[in-house]
Amino acid sequence: MLTADATAEGNEMPERSRVAWADVAKGVCILLVVLWHVLMKHYLQIDWHIGGHVKGAWGTFGEQLLPLRMPLFFAVSGFFAVRAVQRTWPEVLRTKVAKFYYLYVLWLIIHTAILAFVPDFGTESADGPLKFVAQLFITPSNLWYLYALALYFIVAKAARRLPVWLVLGAAFVLSAIASAGLVPVPGDRAGVYQNLIFFLAGIYGKTVIEKLAAQASWLRLAVIAVPYAVLLGVVQVLHAKTWFGLWPIVSGVAIVLGVTAAGLVTRSERLTNGLASVGRRTLPIYVMHMPLLALVHEALLKPLSSASPTIQLVTQIVEPVVLTAFLAWLCLVLYKYLPKALFELPFGLGLSRSAAPAHRRTSPLPSR
């Protein structure tokens, strides 16, 4: 089963358990996803009465990580999808496509029901049957990672016998077109278009990614960080995100940087254990943090907006980190007590026939 994760690896536990850097990378990515939503949908919506640059610094920090969060997540998902796309069509459709789309539909229903009670919360939510149907099939909601994975497995399986250069080239062009705004990309449809290239790169570049993580060094990290910082500067100063092809290139450099950093982190046992523990249980965090954030936002917005300058100053500095950690912790606590049918395809249908029962609760996950 998928257990606490919606990444692409499914049940390949013997292989997955040996790749600590991947769990570290996923742990960091999911925390950055939660942080981004905390910043954009709560923190920056507070009526701040104090000056200073703290608020702007948090917003800028979140924006600079946009090329890293989901591209790295999808690259790791593709890394673990190599064996899955080699299975037969019926098994791929059942264990991957049906599984991810089922989770998307299930949690879309849950999100829609909860967010109806907080209509002013700043995220797309269906306010009628037509919009709900559109989110089901056309323009996915903030749960778009699950929607995208279901679609990506179909594409990856169908393209297996095509030349690699053709598949990656077409995916790159799609990403470039979407990031340049040359096609309509309402809601989170842009993410679906932009990230296919990274999922496929994870599949076709698995050996390269393995070597990159295994041979990570501080020197290499610095060498990669410099061009990444330069590219981010170009995007920021020249508003160049819509330059054709630049955004997928920046994200590609970010993936190399992220894999290298994750490889270095695994040399610290304490850091590895903490982040990998989160990385093996990202599905509950991914699907639950948004409605929980909406409820927290509803409770805190007015008190924080009318708080004293001292309280606002402390809140400006620490709230993004504290609230991110709290939401991740709460999601994992709730996961222990919620029915497992909320996190897996029913009746064991999502299991590969080669997966042993002992693996059902041990496999590990992704809006930005």
C-alpha positions in Angstrom: 0.0 0.0 0.0 0.9 3.6 0.0 0.9 3.9 3.7 1.8 7.4 4.8 3.0 8.4 1.4 1.8 9.3 -2.1 5.1 9.0 -3.8 5.5 6.8 -6.8 7.6 4.1 -5.2 4.6 2.1 -4.0 5.8 -1.1 -2.5 9.5 -1.2 -3.5 10.5 -1.2 0.1 13.7 -3.2 0.0 15.1 -0.7 -2.5 13.5 2.3 -0.9 14.7 1.6 2.6 18.3 1.8 1.4 17.9 5.3 0.0 18.0 7.6 3.0 18.7 10.7 1.0 15.3 10.3 -0.8 13.4 10.2 2.5 15.4 13.2 3.7 14.6 15.1 0.5 10.9 14.3 0.7 10.8 15.2 4.4 12.3 18.6 3.6 10.0 19.1 0.6 6.8 18.4 2.4 7.8 20.8 5.3 8.5 23.4 2.7 5.1 22.8 1.1 3.4 23.4 4.4 5.6 26.4 5.1 4.6 27.9 1.7 0.9 27.5 2.4 1.3 28.9 5.9 3.0 32.0 4.5 0.7 32.6 1.5 -2.7 31.6 2.9 -2.3 32.7 6.6 0.8 34.7 7.5 0.7 37.3 4.7 -3.1 37.7 5.3 -2.7 39.0 8.8 -3.2 42.7 9.3 0.3 43.7 10.5 0.5 47.0 12.3 4.3 47.0 12.7 6.9 47.9 10.2 10.2 46.2 9.4 11.4 43.7 6.8 10.5 40.5 8.5 7.3 39.9 6.7 8.8 40.6 3.3 11.8 38.4 4.1 9.5 35.4 4.8 7.6 36.0 1.6 10.8 36.3 -0.4 12.2 33.1 1.2 9.1 31.2 0.2 9.2 32.4 -3.3 12.9 31.5 -3.8 12.1 27.9 -3.0 9.3 27.5 -5.6 11.7 25.9 -8.2 12.8 23.3 -5.6 9.8 22.0 -3.7 7.6 20.3 -6.2 10.2 19.6 -8.9 12.4 17.7 -6.4 9.3 15.9 -5.1 8.4 14.7 -8.5 12.0 13.8 -9.4 12.2 11.6 -6.3 8.8 10.1 -7.2 10.0 9.3 -10.7 13.2 7.8 -9.2 11.1 5.3 -7.4 8.7 4.7 -10.3 11.2 2.8 -12.5 10.0 -0.7 -11.6 6.4 0.3 -11.5 6.2 1.5 -15.1 7.8 -1.8 -16.2 4.8 -3.7 -14.9 1.8 -4.7 -17.1 -0.8 -2.2 -18.0 -3.5 -3.7 -15.7 -1.2 -3.6 -12.7 0.0 -0.1 -13.4 -3.6 1.1 -13.8 -4.6 -0.6 -10.6 -1.7 -0.1 -8.2 -0.7 3.4 -9.4 -3.3 5.2 -11.5 -6.4 4.1 -9.6 -4.7 4.4 -6.3 -3.6 8.0 -6.7 -6.8 9.1 -8.4 -8.9 7.5 -5.7 -6.9 9.4 -3.0 -7.3 12.6 -5.0 -11.1 12.2 -5.3 -11.5 11.1 -1.7 -9.6 14.0 -0.2 -11.1 16.4 -2.7 -14.5 15.5 -1.2 -13.2 16.0 2.3 -11.5 19.3 1.5 -14.6 20.6 -0.2 -16.7 19.7 2.9 -14.4 21.3 5.4 -13.5 24.4 3.4 -17.2 25.2 3.0 -17.1 26.3 6.6 -14.3 28.7 6.0 -15.3 30.4 2.7 -12.9 33.3 3.1 -9.8 31.1 3.3 -7.5 31.8 0.3 -7.5 28.5 -1.6 -9.5 27.2 -4.5 -12.5 25.2 -3.3 -15.6 24.1 -5.2 -18.6 26.2 -4.3 -20.9 24.3 -6.6 -21.4 21.1 -8.5 -19.9 22.4 -11.8 -16.7 23.6 -10.1 -16.4 20.3 -8.2 -16.7 18.3 -11.5 -14.1 20.7 -13.1 -11.7 20.0 -10.2 -12.3 16.2 -10.6 -11.3 16.1 -14.3 -10.0 19.4 -15.7 -8.4 21.8 -13.2 -7.2 20.0 -10.0 -7.4 21.5 -6.6 -4.5 22.1 -4.1 -4.4 18.2 -4.0 -3.0 18.3 -7.6 0.1 16.3 -6.7 -2.1 13.2 -6.5 -4.0 14.0 -9.7 -0.7 14.6 -11.5 0.9 11.3 -10.4 -2.1 9.3 -11.7 -1.7 11.1 -15.0 2.1 10.8 -15.1 2.1 7.1 -14.6 -0.1 6.7 -17.7 2.3 9.0 -19.7 5.4 7.2 -18.5 4.0 3.7 -19.2 2.7 4.8 -22.7 6.1 6.4 -23.6 8.3 3.5 -22.5 9.2 2.4 -26.0 9.7 5.9 -27.4 13.2 7.5 -27.6 14.2 9.1 -24.4 15.2 12.4 -26.1 11.7 12.6 -27.6 9.9 12.0 -24.3 12.0 14.4 -22.3 12.1 16.9 -25.0 8.3 17.0 -25.4 7.9 17.2 -21.6 10.4 20.1 -21.4 8.5 22.0 -24.1 5.2 21.5 -22.3 6.8 22.8 -19.1 8.3 25.8 -20.9 5.0 26.6 -22.6 3.1 26.4 -19.3 5.6 28.5 -17.3 5.7 31.1 -20.1 2.0 31.4 -19.9 1.5 30.5 -23.5 -1.5 28.2 -22.6 -4.3 28.7 -20.2 -3.2 27.5 -16.7 -6.0 28.3 -14.3 -5.8 27.0 -10.7 -3.1 24.3 -10.2 -3.2 23.1 -13.8 0.1 24.9 -14.3 1.8 22.6 -11.8 0.5 19.5 -13.7 2.0 20.8 -17.0 5.3 22.0 -15.6 6.3 19.0 -13.5 5.9 16.1 -15.9 9.5 16.7 -17.1 10.9 16.2 -13.6 8.9 13.0 -12.9 10.2 11.5 -16.2 13.7 12.8 -15.5 13.6 10.9 -12.2 12.7 7.7 -14.2 15.3 8.1 -17.0 18.0 9.6 -14.8 17.8 7.2 -11.9 21.5 6.2 -12.1 22.6 9.8 -12.4 20.6 10.8 -9.4 21.9 7.9 -7.4 25.5 8.9 -8.1 24.8 12.5 -7.4 23.5 11.7 -3.9 26.2 9.1 -3.2 29.1 11.4 -4.3 27.8 14.6 -2.7 30.4 17.0 -1.3 30.4 20.5 0.1 32.4 21.7 -2.8 29.9 20.4 -5.3 27.1 21.9 -3.3 28.8 25.3 -3.4 29.5 25.0 -7.1 25.8 24.2 -7.8 24.5 26.8 -5.4 26.3 29.7 -7.2 24.6 29.3 -10.6 21.3 28.5 -8.9 21.5 31.8 -7.0 22.4 33.6 -10.2 19.4 32.1 -12.0 17.1 33.1 -9.1 18.5 36.6 -9.2 17.8 36.8 -12.9 14.2 35.6 -12.4 13.7 37.9 -9.5 15.2 41.1 -10.9 14.1 40.7 -14.5 10.8 39.1 -13.8 12.0 36.3 -16.1 9.9 33.4 -14.9 7.9 33.6 -18.1 11.0 33.5 -20.3 10.5 30.5 -22.5 12.4 27.5 -21.0 14.1 29.4 -18.2 11.8 28.1 -15.4 12.3 24.3 -16.1 16.1 25.0 -16.3 16.1 26.8 -12.9 14.0 23.9 -11.4 16.4 21.4 -12.9 19.4 23.1 -11.2 17.4 23.2 -8.0 16.9 19.4 -8.2 20.6 18.8 -8.5 21.2 21.2 -5.6 18.5 19.4 -3.5 19.7 15.9 -4.2 23.3 17.0 -3.3 22.2 18.6 -0.1 20.1 15.6 0.9 23.1 13.4 0.3 25.2 15.5 2.6 22.5 15.5 5.3 22.5 11.7 5.5 26.0 12.0 7.0 24.4 13.3 10.1 22.5 10.4 11.8 20.3 12.8 13.9 19.3 14.9 11.0 18.7 11.9 8.8 16.5 10.1 11.4 14.3 13.2 11.9 13.8 14.2 8.3 13.6 10.7 7.0 10.9 9.9 9.5 8.8 12.8 8.1 9.7 11.8 4.5 8.3 8.3 5.0 5.0 9.7 6.1 4.2 12.6 3.8 0.8 11.6 2.5 -1.1 12.4 5.7 0.7 15.7 5.9 0.0 16.5 2.3 -3.7 15.7 2.3 -4.6 17.0 5.8 -2.5 20.2 6.4 -4.6 22.5 4.2 -8.0 22.1 5.9 -6.3 22.2 9.3 -4.5 25.4 8.3 -7.8 26.8 7.2 -9.3 26.2 10.6 -6.2 27.6 12.4 -6.3 30.7 10.1 -10.0 31.2 11.0 -9.2 31.0 14.7 -6.0 33.2 14.7 -6.6 35.9 12.0 -8.5 38.4 14.1 -6.6 37.9 17.4 -3.2 38.3 15.6 -4.4 41.2 13.5 -5.5 43.1 16.6 -2.6 42.0 18.8 -0.1 44.4 20.5 3.1 45.4 18.7 5.2 43.2 20.9 3.0 40.1 20.2 3.0 41.0 16.5 6.8 41.3 16.4 7.3 37.9 18.0 4.6 36.4 15.8 6.2 37.9 12.6 9.5 36.2 13.5 8.5 32.8 14.7 5.0 31.9 13.6 5.8 30.4 10.1 8.2 27.9 11.6 6.1 27.2 14.7 2.9 26.8 12.8 4.5 24.6 10.1 5.9 22.3 12.7 2.6 22.2 14.6 0.6 21.3 11.5 3.0 18.6 10.4 3.0 17.1 13.9 -0.8 17.3 14.1 -1.3 15.6 10.8 0.9 12.7 11.9 -0.9 12.4 15.2 -4.3 12.3 13.5 -3.0 9.7 11.0 -2.5 7.3 13.8 -6.1 7.3 14.7 -7.9 7.9 11.4 -9.2 4.9 9.3 -6.5 3.6 7.0 -9.1 3.6 4.2 -8.5 7.3 4.0 -4.9 6.7 2.9 -5.0 3.6 0.6 -7.1 2.0 -2.1 -9.7 -0.2 -0.4 -9.6 -4.0 -0.2 -5.9 -4.2 -0.8 -6.4 -3.3 -4.5 -3.5 -0.9 -4.5 -1.0 -3.6 -3.6 1.3 -5.1 -6.1 1.0 -8.9 -6.4 4.7 -9.1 -5.6 4.3 -7.2 -2.3 4.4 -9.2 0.9 1.8 -8.3 3.6 4.6 -7.2 5.9 5.3 -4.3 3.6 1.8 -2.9 3.8 2.6 -0.4 6.5 6.2 0.4 5.7 6.4 2.1 2.3 6.9 6.0 2.3 5.6 11.0 -0.3 3.8 16.2 -2.4 1.7 22.6 -4.4 3.5 24.1 -4.1 
